[in-house]
Amino acid sequence: MVLNPLFLHLGNLVSSDCLFAGFSLTWFALMLWIIHRPSIKILVWHTVVLFIAFTVRYNALIYPFISLIAFALSRMPIRRKLLGLGMVLILCGSFVGFTMYKYKQLTGFWQYSPFAGWQFANNAMYAYRYIDSVDRKPVSKKYQALDNMIRHFYDKTRNLTMNPTEKEQASTFYMWSKGMPLMDYRDSLFKAAKDTSASELKKWASMGPFYKEYGIYIIRKYPLHFLAYFAWPNSRKYYAPPVEFLESYNSSRSWVTRQTQRWFGYKSLTVKVKGTNTKIWVLDFYPFLSGIINIVMFVGLLYYLLLKGWQTSPIFNKAVIMGGAIWLINAAFTIFASSAALRFQSFPILLTTTFVLLLIDWMLQLMHSMKMEQSNQAKIDEKFQQEIIA
């Protein structure tokens, strides 16, 4: 991690990515301690680190479920396991409840993450675009205005040369960009209500529950299209995550906003890099590396199962279960409910690379032991033949 160029460049961003990766690595190490050398102190630190990660990034929603696997693999007494899980549920549950209450105050709706609603609607739109008008099913009355706006947008942007952003698949463009149907529909509702005092946060958060309902509604109506036009393209992005914002410094701009200038105390809005250009070429190999790592991880786990690797070492087996669980659960969450990008996958890539090396080492040791057995057996057979001849 110290020599890894990915983390050096993540640390150069004003972002939670590097912070979340650090807490994630600490959380995984604490789970190994829970499995092999549990104590009250470890349980407390696990709860604290998991709670902090839970408050930093949406992806940490899957972490408590992975922790449950670690507790199941541990030989702790049942009471201590319940204590550890109880602390996680109390802290994370309190954070969820507090967040839902604050959004209730702001928008009038109980919700944990408006982001989830926008994400569901965004994902559904990438599949819905490919529904032919003759195959389109009528929608519920409460979705008609939004649905008509989306269909009109599709008709207006059929020329991909004039609308290059529509060539993208399984992206997040619909949920963040002005001029897109989700943003336009949101603004039309607040304009019709003549609510000019609403903040940007209130406008964005208020649409979360409705967009979540609409997104799930469309996905359920067209599950095959969702798999073909969102899940499959997103799985390719997960396989080799795009470098995205990390491909250049400051998005290749030579200026910053006034807010940035005030925050960092810059003398002017103009900024520069010490290198010859803003391109970060050192990260270009990462999508290829990630693709190779994912293939080898899949093959390694497959061979581990076929060759009954769990019989080799109980300690190693528990580690493989944890590494494999994070790899599989993160893949499913990313492909079906999130977006894939290199900065989001920094922790899974590092962890998967580690376990790929461990699995390769296990296979080499297995091959060596098989050769030794064959050699020993050959010596025994030779000695037996000599005794018969004698």
C-alpha positions as CSV (number, residue, x, y, z in Angstrom):
1,M,0.0,0.0,0.0
2,V,2.9,2.4,0.7
3,L,4.5,1.9,-2.7
4,N,1.2,1.6,-4.6
5,P,0.7,4.5,-7.0
6,L,-3.1,4.2,-6.7
7,F,-3.1,5.2,-3.1
8,L,-0.6,8.0,-3.6
9,H,-3.0,9.6,-6.2
10,L,-6.1,8.8,-4.1
11,G,-4.4,10.7,-1.2
12,N,-4.0,13.7,-3.6
13,L,-7.8,14.0,-4.0
14,V,-10.1,16.0,-1.8
15,S,-12.3,12.9,-1.4
16,S,-13.3,10.2,1.1
17,D,-11.9,7.4,-1.1
18,C,-8.5,7.0,0.6
19,L,-10.0,7.4,4.1
20,F,-12.6,4.7,3.4
21,A,-10.0,2.3,2.0
22,G,-7.9,2.8,5.1
23,F,-10.8,2.1,7.4
24,S,-11.8,-0.9,5.3
25,L,-8.3,-2.5,5.5
26,T,-8.3,-2.0,9.3
27,W,-11.8,-3.5,9.6
28,F,-10.7,-6.6,7.6
29,A,-7.6,-7.0,9.8
30,L,-9.9,-6.8,12.9
31,M,-12.2,-9.5,11.5
32,L,-9.1,-11.8,11.2
33,W,-8.4,-11.1,14.9
34,I,-12.0,-11.8,15.8
35,I,-11.7,-15.2,14.0
36,H,-8.4,-16.3,15.5
37,R,-7.7,-14.3,18.7
38,P,-10.9,-12.6,19.9
39,S,-11.1,-10.3,22.9
40,I,-13.3,-7.6,24.3
41,K,-10.8,-5.0,23.1
42,I,-10.9,-6.4,19.6
43,L,-14.7,-6.4,19.6
44,V,-14.8,-2.8,20.7
45,W,-12.3,-1.6,18.0
46,H,-14.1,-3.6,15.4
47,T,-17.3,-1.9,16.3
48,V,-15.7,1.6,16.2
49,V,-13.9,1.1,12.9
50,L,-16.9,-0.4,11.2
51,F,-19.1,2.4,12.5
52,I,-16.8,5.1,11.1
53,A,-16.6,3.3,7.7
54,F,-20.4,3.0,7.8
55,T,-20.7,6.8,8.1
56,V,-18.2,7.5,5.4
57,R,-19.3,5.6,2.3
58,Y,-22.5,4.1,1.0
59,N,-20.7,0.9,0.0
60,A,-20.2,0.0,3.7
61,L,-23.9,-1.1,3.8
62,I,-22.6,-4.6,3.0
63,Y,-19.9,-4.6,5.8
64,P,-22.2,-5.7,8.7
65,F,-23.2,-8.8,6.7
66,I,-19.6,-9.7,6.1
67,S,-18.8,-9.1,9.8
68,L,-21.5,-11.6,10.5
69,I,-19.5,-14.3,8.6
70,A,-16.4,-13.5,10.7
71,F,-18.4,-14.0,13.9
72,A,-19.8,-17.3,12.6
73,L,-16.2,-18.5,11.9
74,S,-14.9,-17.4,15.3
75,R,-14.8,-19.9,18.2
76,M,-15.9,-17.2,20.7
77,P,-18.7,-18.1,23.2
78,I,-22.2,-17.3,21.9
79,R,-22.6,-14.6,24.5
80,R,-19.5,-12.8,23.3
81,K,-20.6,-13.1,19.7
82,L,-24.0,-11.6,20.6
83,L,-22.2,-8.8,22.4
84,G,-20.0,-8.0,19.4
85,L,-22.9,-8.1,17.0
86,G,-25.1,-6.2,19.4
87,M,-22.6,-3.3,19.6
88,V,-22.5,-3.1,15.7
89,L,-26.3,-3.1,15.5
90,I,-26.7,-0.4,18.2
91,L,-24.1,2.0,16.7
92,C,-24.9,1.5,13.0
93,G,-28.7,1.3,13.8
94,S,-28.5,4.5,15.7
95,F,-26.7,6.2,12.8
96,V,-29.4,4.9,10.4
97,G,-32.2,6.1,12.7
98,F,-30.7,9.5,13.2
99,T,-30.1,10.0,9.5
100,M,-33.6,8.9,8.7
101,Y,-35.0,11.3,11.3
102,K,-32.9,14.3,9.9
103,Y,-34.2,13.5,6.4
104,K,-37.7,13.3,7.8
105,Q,-37.3,16.8,9.2
106,L,-35.8,18.1,5.9
107,T,-38.1,16.4,3.3
108,G,-41.1,14.9,5.2
109,F,-40.0,11.4,4.2
110,W,-38.4,8.7,6.3
111,Q,-35.3,7.5,4.3
112,Y,-31.7,6.5,5.0
113,S,-30.1,7.4,1.7
114,P,-31.7,9.5,-1.1
115,F,-28.7,8.5,-3.1
116,A,-30.1,5.0,-3.3
117,G,-33.3,6.3,-4.8
118,W,-31.5,8.3,-7.5
119,Q,-29.2,5.3,-8.2
120,F,-32.2,3.0,-8.7
121,A,-33.9,5.4,-11.1
122,N,-30.6,6.0,-12.9
123,N,-29.9,2.3,-13.3
124,A,-33.5,1.7,-14.6
125,M,-33.1,4.5,-17.2
126,Y,-30.1,2.8,-18.8
127,A,-32.2,-0.3,-19.3
128,Y,-35.5,1.5,-20.1
129,R,-33.9,3.3,-23.0
130,Y,-33.8,0.1,-25.0
131,I,-37.5,-0.8,-24.6
132,D,-39.2,-0.4,-28.0
133,S,-42.3,1.7,-28.0
134,V,-44.4,-1.3,-29.1
135,D,-43.2,-3.3,-26.1
136,R,-43.7,-0.5,-23.6
137,K,-46.2,-1.4,-20.9
138,P,-48.4,1.2,-19.3
139,V,-47.1,2.6,-16.0
140,S,-49.0,3.5,-12.8
141,K,-50.7,6.9,-12.8
142,K,-48.3,8.4,-10.3
143,Y,-45.4,7.7,-12.6
144,Q,-46.9,8.9,-15.8
145,A,-45.5,12.5,-15.8
146,L,-42.0,11.3,-15.1
147,D,-42.3,8.4,-17.5
148,N,-43.5,10.6,-20.3
149,M,-40.7,13.0,-19.7
150,I,-38.1,10.2,-19.9
151,R,-39.7,8.7,-23.1
152,H,-39.7,12.2,-24.7
153,F,-36.0,12.5,-23.8
154,Y,-35.2,9.2,-25.4
155,D,-37.0,10.2,-28.6
156,K,-35.1,13.5,-28.6
157,T,-31.7,12.0,-28.2
158,R,-31.8,9.0,-30.6
159,N,-29.0,10.6,-32.7
160,L,-26.0,9.4,-30.8
161,T,-23.6,11.5,-32.9
162,M,-25.4,14.6,-31.6
163,N,-25.7,13.2,-28.1
164,P,-22.5,11.3,-27.4
165,T,-23.3,10.9,-23.7
166,E,-26.1,8.5,-24.7
167,K,-23.5,6.1,-26.0
168,E,-22.5,5.4,-22.4
169,Q,-23.9,2.3,-20.7
170,A,-24.2,1.7,-16.9
171,S,-23.0,5.1,-16.0
172,T,-24.2,7.7,-13.5
173,F,-24.9,10.5,-15.9
174,Y,-28.7,10.6,-15.5
175,M,-28.5,11.1,-11.7
176,W,-26.1,14.1,-11.6
177,S,-26.4,16.0,-14.8
178,K,-28.5,19.1,-15.4
179,G,-30.9,18.8,-18.4
180,M,-31.5,15.1,-17.8
181,P,-35.1,13.9,-17.1
182,L,-34.5,13.2,-13.4
183,M,-33.2,16.7,-12.7
184,D,-35.8,18.4,-14.9
185,Y,-38.7,16.5,-13.3
186,R,-37.4,17.4,-9.8
187,D,-37.2,21.1,-10.8
188,S,-40.6,21.1,-12.4
189,L,-42.2,19.8,-9.1
190,F,-40.6,22.5,-7.0
191,K,-41.4,25.2,-9.6
192,A,-45.1,24.1,-9.7
193,A,-45.2,24.2,-5.9
194,K,-43.6,27.7,-6.0
195,D,-41.1,26.6,-3.4
196,T,-38.2,29.0,-4.3
197,S,-36.6,28.8,-0.9
198,A,-35.8,25.1,-1.0
199,S,-32.1,24.3,-0.8
200,E,-30.3,22.1,-3.3
201,L,-30.0,19.4,-0.7
202,K,-33.8,19.5,0.1
203,K,-34.6,19.3,-3.6
204,W,-32.3,16.3,-4.1
205,A,-33.3,14.4,-1.0
206,S,-37.0,14.9,-1.5
207,M,-37.0,12.9,-4.7
208,G,-35.2,9.9,-3.2
209,P,-38.2,7.8,-2.1
210,F,-40.2,8.5,-5.3
211,Y,-37.2,7.7,-7.6
212,K,-36.5,4.5,-5.7
213,E,-40.1,3.4,-6.2
214,Y,-40.0,4.3,-9.9
215,G,-36.6,2.6,-10.5
216,I,-37.6,-0.6,-8.8
217,Y,-41.0,-0.5,-10.7
218,I,-39.2,-0.3,-14.1
219,I,-36.6,-2.9,-13.2
220,R,-39.3,-5.4,-12.2
221,K,-41.3,-4.8,-15.4
222,Y,-38.3,-5.3,-17.6
223,P,-35.9,-7.6,-15.7
224,L,-34.2,-9.1,-18.8
225,H,-33.5,-5.6,-20.3
226,F,-32.1,-4.6,-16.9
227,L,-29.7,-7.5,-16.9
228,A,-28.7,-7.0,-20.6
229,Y,-28.3,-3.2,-20.7
230,F,-27.3,-2.4,-17.1
231,A,-26.1,-5.4,-15.1
232,W,-24.0,-6.9,-17.9
233,P,-22.3,-3.6,-19.0
234,N,-21.7,-2.8,-15.3
235,S,-20.2,-6.2,-14.7
236,R,-17.7,-5.4,-17.5
237,K,-16.8,-2.2,-15.7
238,Y,-16.4,-4.1,-12.5
239,Y,-14.1,-6.6,-14.2
240,A,-11.9,-3.7,-15.4
241,P,-12.9,-0.5,-13.5
242,P,-12.3,2.7,-15.4
243,V,-9.7,5.1,-14.1
244,E,-12.3,7.9,-14.2
245,F,-11.3,11.1,-12.3
246,L,-7.9,9.7,-11.6
247,E,-6.8,9.9,-15.2
248,S,-5.7,13.6,-14.8
249,Y,-4.9,16.3,-12.3
250,N,-7.8,18.7,-11.6
251,S,-9.8,17.2,-14.6
252,S,-7.1,18.7,-16.9
253,R,-8.2,22.3,-16.0
254,S,-5.7,25.0,-15.2
255,W,-8.1,26.8,-12.9
256,V,-10.2,26.2,-9.7
257,T,-13.4,27.7,-8.3
258,R,-13.4,30.6,-5.9
259,Q,-14.6,28.2,-3.1
260,T,-11.5,26.1,-3.7
261,Q,-9.3,29.2,-3.8
262,R,-10.6,30.3,-0.4
263,W,-10.4,26.8,1.1
264,F,-6.7,26.2,0.2
265,G,-5.7,29.9,0.5
266,Y,-4.5,30.1,-3.1
267,K,-3.4,33.5,-4.4
268,S,-5.3,33.1,-7.7
269,L,-7.7,30.9,-9.5
270,T,-4.9,29.6,-11.7
271,V,-3.1,26.4,-10.7
272,K,-0.4,24.3,-12.3
273,V,1.4,21.0,-11.9
274,K,5.1,20.4,-11.6
275,G,5.0,17.8,-14.4
276,T,5.0,18.3,-18.1
277,N,1.2,17.7,-18.4
278,T,-1.8,16.8,-16.3
279,K,-2.1,13.2,-17.6
280,I,-1.6,10.5,-14.9
281,W,-0.3,7.7,-17.1
282,V,1.0,5.5,-14.2
283,L,-2.6,4.3,-13.4
284,D,-3.4,3.3,-17.0
285,F,-2.4,-0.4,-16.3
286,Y,-4.9,-0.7,-13.4
287,P,-8.0,-1.8,-15.4
288,F,-5.9,-4.6,-17.1
289,L,-4.4,-5.6,-13.7
290,S,-7.9,-5.6,-12.1
291,G,-9.2,-7.8,-15.0
292,I,-6.4,-10.3,-14.6
293,I,-6.8,-10.4,-10.8
294,N,-10.5,-11.0,-11.0
295,I,-10.0,-13.9,-13.5
296,V,-7.3,-15.5,-11.3
297,M,-9.4,-15.1,-8.2
298,F,-12.3,-16.9,-9.8
299,V,-10.1,-19.7,-11.1
300,G,-8.3,-19.9,-7.8
301,L,-11.5,-20.2,-5.7
302,L,-12.8,-22.8,-8.2
303,Y,-9.7,-25.0,-7.9
304,Y,-9.8,-24.5,-4.1
305,L,-13.3,-26.0,-4.1
306,L,-12.6,-28.8,-6.6
307,L,-9.4,-29.9,-4.9
308,K,-11.0,-29.7,-1.4
309,G,-8.6,-27.0,-0.2
310,W,-10.4,-26.6,3.1
311,Q,-9.0,-29.9,4.2
312,T,-5.4,-28.5,3.9
313,S,-5.4,-25.9,6.7
314,P,-8.4,-24.8,8.8
315,I,-6.7,-21.4,9.5
316,F,-6.1,-20.7,5.8
317,N,-9.6,-21.9,5.0
318,K,-11.2,-19.3,7.2
319,A,-9.1,-16.6,5.6
320,V,-10.1,-17.8,2.1
321,I,-13.8,-17.7,3.2
322,M,-13.4,-14.1,4.3
323,G,-11.5,-13.0,1.2
324,G,-13.9,-14.8,-1.1
325,A,-17.0,-13.5,0.7
326,I,-15.8,-9.8,0.3
327,W,-15.0,-10.4,-3.4
328,L,-18.4,-12.0,-4.2
329,I,-20.6,-9.7,-2.1
330,N,-18.8,-6.6,-3.3
331,A,-19.1,-7.7,-6.9
332,A,-22.9,-8.4,-6.5
333,F,-23.5,-5.0,-4.8
334,T,-21.4,-3.1,-7.3
335,I,-22.9,-4.7,-10.4
336,F,-26.6,-4.5,-9.5
337,A,-26.9,-1.5,-7.2
338,S,-23.9,0.8,-7.6
339,S,-21.3,2.1,-10.1
340,A,-17.9,0.7,-10.9
341,A,-14.8,2.9,-10.9
342,L,-11.2,2.5,-9.8
343,R,-11.4,4.8,-6.8
344,F,-14.4,2.9,-5.5
345,Q,-12.7,-0.5,-5.9
346,S,-9.3,0.4,-4.4
347,F,-9.8,-1.7,-1.2
348,P,-11.4,-4.7,-3.0
349,I,-8.6,-4.7,-5.6
350,L,-5.9,-4.6,-3.0
351,L,-7.5,-7.3,-0.9
352,T,-8.2,-9.5,-4.0
353,T,-4.6,-9.2,-5.2
354,T,-3.4,-10.4,-1.8
355,F,-5.7,-13.4,-1.8
356,V,-4.8,-14.2,-5.4
357,L,-1.1,-14.4,-4.3
358,L,-2.1,-16.6,-1.3
359,L,-4.1,-19.0,-3.5
360,I,-1.3,-19.2,-6.1
361,D,1.1,-20.0,-3.2
362,W,-1.3,-22.7,-1.9
363,M,-1.5,-24.3,-5.4
364,L,2.3,-24.3,-5.7
365,Q,2.6,-25.9,-2.3
366,L,0.0,-28.5,-3.2
367,M,1.8,-29.3,-6.5
368,H,5.1,-29.6,-4.6
369,S,3.5,-32.0,-2.0
370,M,2.0,-34.1,-4.8
371,K,5.4,-34.4,-6.5
372,M,7.0,-35.4,-3.1
373,E,4.3,-38.1,-2.6
374,Q,4.8,-39.4,-6.1
375,S,8.6,-39.5,-5.5
376,N,8.2,-41.2,-2.2
377,Q,5.8,-43.7,-3.7
378,A,8.2,-44.4,-6.6
379,K,11.0,-45.1,-4.0
380,I,8.7,-47.5,-2.1
381,D,7.7,-49.3,-5.3
382,E,11.3,-49.6,-6.3
383,K,12.4,-51.0,-2.9
384,F,9.5,-53.4,-3.0
385,Q,10.5,-54.7,-6.4
386,Q,14.1,-55.2,-5.2
387,E,12.9,-57.2,-2.2
388,I,10.8,-59.4,-4.5
389,I,13.8,-60.0,-6.8
390,A,16.0,-60.8,-3.8
